[in-house]
Amino acid sequence: MDPNRNTPLRAVALVCTLTPSPAPSSAQLLAEQTMAALAEHGVTGKTVRIADHDVRPGVQTDMGDGDAWPEIRDTVLGTDILILSTPIWLGHPSSIAQRVLERLDAEISESDDEGRMLTYGKVAAVCVVGNEDGAHKVSADLFQGLNDVGFSLAPNAVTYWVGEAMQGTDYQDLDKTPEKTAATTATLAANTAHLARRLKSASYPAS
């Protein structure tokens, strides 16, 4: 039994669909299912659909002129877990997911009083949906970027669903969640919450 099982944790899922609300989104659905799975481990939080906000291009914490990123950044820094949810487009993460990583790049220059990046001690995980193969490639791209900007990754830190090649079914159109995707989401939640609690009780060494 994890002695820290009752330590409260907070999470935010940044949904990187290209489609603004209120239109349905498979990336939104899988993010919400992941948040529900995390809730079973005492994690509270919310989802933020980036397309609903004016997140400016750039690699600074605040690009000015009405940039919506500073408020989203405050939410990320106030949580223990970041979920990044993206569709696959042309074999890659969405352009919005790439923009989120570019904005997170600014964290490399931010540090606490002991020289640690402000994202140290925070855990990230990834959700990927698409209608062609490529979930492993997309998660690899996101894993590298998230790790570069200071997030830790638990084992099996991705959940995904990809439909049959050259078909038009979306994840949100399925009658029910496939068992393997549901099991993968549950594993992601258990391992991510476990690592977040460990890091909350034992910080990384000063840089």
Phi and psi in degrees as a GROMACS rama.xvg file:
@    title "Ramachandran Plot"
@    xaxis  label "Phi"
@    yaxis  label "Psi"
@TYPE xy
-69.4473  119.394  ASP-2
-65.2276  -18.7474  PRO-3
-101.12  16.9825  ASN-4
-56.7183  -30.0601  ARG-5
-93.7688  1.77901  ASN-6
-65.6574  121.991  THR-7
-68.0988  143.295  PRO-8
-130.524  152.615  LEU-9
-121.033  147.356  ARG-10
-139.031  155.794  ALA-11
-135.964  137.723  VAL-12
-107.957  119.394  ALA-13
-94.1915  112.233  LEU-14
-93.5328  122.132  VAL-15
-108.259  30.0054  CYS-16
-59.4542  151.387  THR-17
-80.8078  -7.80188  LEU-18
-98.0224  120.188  THR-19
-68.3825  161.039  PRO-20
-66.7841  153.87  SER-21
-95.0289  13.6863  PRO-22
-60.1556  142.836  ALA-23
-65.2204  155.227  PRO-24
-149.343  129.913  SER-25
-66.6941  -37.5023  SER-26
-64.1779  -36.6076  ALA-27
-65.478  -44.8866  GLN-28
-60.5907  -47.9223  LEU-29
-66.6114  -35.079  LEU-30
-63.2979  -42.7441  ALA-31
-65.7445  -38.0934  GLU-32
-65.6172  -37.1822  GLN-33
-67.1611  -41.0083  THR-34
-63.7875  -37.2444  MET-35
-65.4008  -38.9521  ALA-36
-66.5878  -38.026  ALA-37
-65.8477  -34.157  LEU-38
-59.9444  -28.9707  ALA-39
-68.3489  -12.5323  GLU-40
-111.965  24.3908  HIS-41
76.3345  25.2674  GLY-42
-105.34  128.688  VAL-43
-111.242  161.12  THR-44
164.269  -160.934  GLY-45
-151.893  168.206  LYS-46
-107.648  148.703  THR-47
-129.027  118.663  VAL-48
-87.4995  110.9  ARG-49
-61.2805  -33.2003  ILE-50
-63.089  -16.3085  ALA-51
-83.4879  -2.90674  ASP-52
-127.802  149.989  HIS-53
-86.571  75.9967  ASP-54
-86.7399  114.081  VAL-55
-78.5466  151.284  ARG-56
-68.7507  148.641  PRO-57
147.384  176.071  GLY-58
-128.678  33.2943  VAL-59
-117.13  160.875  GLN-60
-67.971  -25.8316  THR-61
-144.11  115.168  ASP-62
-92.1701  5.13982  MET-63
69.4097  -175.008  GLY-64
53.4313  47.051  ASP-65
82.2882  12.902  GLY-66
-56.6739  129.181  ASP-67
-87.291  -8.48408  ALA-68
-63.2963  -40.3788  TRP-69
-53.3754  -40.0052  PRO-70
-69.0378  -40.8612  GLU-71
-65.2808  -40.7601  ILE-72
-59.6102  -42.9141  ARG-73
-59.3241  -38.8436  ASP-74
-63.7902  -46.0536  THR-75
-59.7625  -46.4891  VAL-76
-69.605  -19.449  LEU-77
-89.3273  3.09225  GLY-78
-115.657  172.189  THR-79
-101.799  -22.2483  ASP-80
-133.236  132.813  ILE-81
-114.602  124.385  LEU-82
-105.854  127.637  ILE-83
-112.571  116.663  LEU-84
-114.742  126.065  SER-85
-139.872  147.01  THR-86
-80.2597  166.761  PRO-87
-97.3635  126.339  ILE-88
-128.168  121.7  TRP-89
54.3781  36.0492  LEU-90
80.6402  8.4408  GLY-91
-130.385  163.539  HIS-92
-59.2377  157.16  PRO-93
-62.221  159.692  SER-94
-62.1528  -29.2177  SER-95
-70.0574  -39.4952  ILE-96
-61.4756  -40.4886  ALA-97
-64.1887  -38.6174  GLN-98
-64.5683  -39.978  ARG-99
-60.2395  -44.3515  VAL-100
-62.7027  -39.8489  LEU-101
-63.7608  -39.0895  GLU-102
-69.7304  -36.1397  ARG-103
-68.3937  -20.0525  LEU-104
-58.5489  -26.5301  ASP-105
-62.5863  -22.4293  ALA-106
-67.4879  -18.4895  GLU-107
-60.9717  -28.6118  ILE-108
-94.864  -0.546291  SER-109
-106.129  138.358  GLU-110
-149.893  161.32  SER-111
-86.8388  -172.397  ASP-112
-66.476  -16.8242  ASP-113
-105.929  14.5615  GLU-114
83.8417  7.64429  GLY-115
-89.3072  141.994  ARG-116
-59.1209  147.009  MET-117
-66.5532  -16.4799  LEU-118
-88.3273  -10.0299  THR-119
-59.1631  140.931  TYR-120
88.0405  -7.43547  GLY-121
-100.368  146.847  LYS-122
-113.258  139.345  VAL-123
-119.356  155.416  ALA-124
-148.958  167.368  ALA-125
-131.617  142.087  VAL-126
-119.069  135.637  CYS-127
-134.867  132.618  VAL-128
-133.298  148.795  VAL-129
-176.626  173.797  GLY-130
-108.619  7.4764  ASN-131
-135.783  171.522  GLU-132
-66.1008  162.172  ASP-133
134.58  2.55405  GLY-134
-62.6395  -38.415  ALA-135
-67.2716  -41.2866  HIS-136
-65.2878  -44.059  LYS-137
-65.3069  -43.4801  VAL-138
-65.2378  -35.5051  SER-139
-61.8284  -42.8166  ALA-140
-59.5824  -46.478  ASP-141
-71.2266  -38.9738  LEU-142
-56.6192  -48.357  PHE-143
-61.1928  -44.255  GLN-144
-65.6019  -44.7059  GLY-145
-64.1792  -39.8722  LEU-146
-67.8708  -37.7892  ASN-147
-59.3878  -36.4435  ASP-148
-95.9801  17.0957  VAL-149
106.664  -1.91084  GLY-150
-84.7221  148.41  PHE-151
-97.0797  153.45  SER-152
-125.736  127.834  LEU-153
-79.8957  166.098  ALA-154
-58.8992  143.752  PRO-155
55.7155  48.5892  ASN-156
-88.2395  28.4221  ALA-157
-138.767  141.19  VAL-158
-123.743  145.61  THR-159
-157.477  164.391  TYR-160
-147.386  130.509  TRP-161
-129.049  134.441  VAL-162
-81.2023  173.143  GLY-163
-59.906  141.575  GLU-164
-59.0807  142.403  ALA-165
63.9822  27.6066  MET-166
-121.597  163.437  GLN-167
-111.018  12.0899  GLY-168
-75.8859  131.351  THR-169
-96.3737  158.815  ASP-170
-55.7712  -41.2248  TYR-171
-68.977  -13.6872  GLN-172
-90.0427  -6.67756  ASP-173
-69.3107  146.743  LEU-174
-66.6333  -33.5222  ASP-175
-152.174  161.042  LYS-176
-68.89  127.529  THR-177
-58.1889  142.505  PRO-178
-57.6322  -40.9992  GLU-179
-67.0741  -38.1303  LYS-180
-67.4184  -42.3863  THR-181
-61.6204  -41.2442  ALA-182
-66.858  -38.7699  ALA-183
-66.443  -40.0549  THR-184
-62.3771  -41.2565  THR-185
-63.8125  -39.9379  ALA-186
-66.5247  -44.021  THR-187
-54.7508  -47.7709  LEU-188
-63.5238  -45.6503  ALA-189
-63.8732  -46.8879  ALA-190
-70.9737  -38.1733  ASN-191
-67.9466  -43.9644  THR-192
-64.1802  -40.1287  ALA-193
-60.7383  -48.7453  HIS-194
-65.5313  -39.9424  LEU-195
-61.0879  -38.9388  ALA-196
-68.443  -39.3409  ARG-197
-62.215  -44.4258  ARG-198
-70.8295  -29.725  LEU-199
-66.2989  -30.8641  LYS-200
-95.6699  -10.521  SER-201
-147.574  97.9424  ALA-202
-69.6224  156.26  SER-203
-64.9484  155.394  TYR-204
-67.1387  157.25  PRO-205
-62.2823  146.082  ALA-206
